[in-house]
Amino acid sequence: MTAGATRRSLLAGVAGLAGLPAQVMARDSTAAGLAALAARRGVDYGAAVEPENLARDSSFADLINRECVSVTPENHLKWNILRPTPDHFDFGGADAVVAFAKARQLAVHGHCLVWHEANPAWLAAGLTRQNAEALLNHHIGKVVGRYAGHVGSWDVVNEPVERNDRRPDGLRRSLWLSSLGPDYIPLAFEAAHRADPAARLVLSDYGLEYDDEPWMVEKRGSLLALLADWKRAGVPIHALGIQGHLIGSRPPAFGTGLQNFLRDVGRLGLDIHVTELDVNDQQVAGGQDHRDRIVADCYRAFLRAVLTSSRLRVVTTWGLSDRYSSKQDMFPRPDGAPVRPLPFDRELSRKAAWHAMADAFSVR
Ligand code: G3I
């Protein structure tokens, strides 16, 4: 049994609260952490983490331990950090996250093996049609092999679809596509499966969430066709990851379009993971309480929609507390107020977003 499975079976006891009267459920909702609440719906809840924050901030580390059943290294499994030079692997940060998780019986989700971003300069400069397949196989074999039995699931390919690149199949023109063609995706999944046949293998992408955004609706169509082809060809892909980087300043249009898309993905025999959930509040106007309510409503609406899928297995937020969110650097607010995209505030107190997530996990 894996570390994560042990923790999950503990939470199953809490999950047994389902079926109690609503008032009792509501009281217990505030006592339990998000992982215990999500477990009632058969969902593993976790968060992306940076090892430096776990090491220097014990209150934050305790919060992760209380709220989560899994952790995802936010950056330390990316090529730019793992592979500073062609011959040297720096596993320090990723090892620290895995050790943290092991000590607390948390599962670990690996992010990510193949991406068009966060690559070292030497890779882009040196990748050729001749060496690409060997490089891909070597990297994936070494990284997945090292963590076999400790990292239970992987984002094998991250963000491979880009409509703006105008290929008929919807695939992104990336360094891997230029050197290997579309086969880089099956090759990556096969290499990961060889290195750890027990690992759950995920393809993760963004821009799949909103029903009222034409390019996202189009992207769903491209992805569905690609996934169907790969499944038909026997590619060992087990789940679609929907990143879930939501935008607080737009209407939460997570309706039948999203639900039907998830149903169709499920019919291909794939599970659904929400891999990077947060709510960007950069353009949300008003006072803090008002903004927090808007962000919370967005979490609630999205989770209710994805929870209609019987194949939803994992929800991961991209961080847990506003104390540590990459949104602060990537999408700072024009009024200079700190961003508040996550379930906990900078003081590690629950926000309206936490309660909205708890509501969504509790309602059937
Ligand atoms: O570690 C250095 C630090 O020493 C330096 O002081 C600082 C100055 O900016 O930079 C730090 O590195 C940054 C790193 O995040 C850690 O904070 C990098 O510059 C920055 O590029 C890196 O950004 C990450 C980004 O991916 C690119 O890898 C974000 O943290 C991370 O949240 C983001 O995550 C991506 C997912 O992987 C894929 N989906 C989109 C998502 C962004 O929302």
Boltz pocket constraint, residues with backbone or C-beta under 6 A from the ligand:
constraints:
  - pocket:
      binder: B
      contacts: [[A, 74], [A, 75], [A, 78], [A, 117], [A, 118], [A, 158], [A, 243], [A, 245], [A, 276], [A, 326]]
      max_distance: 6.0
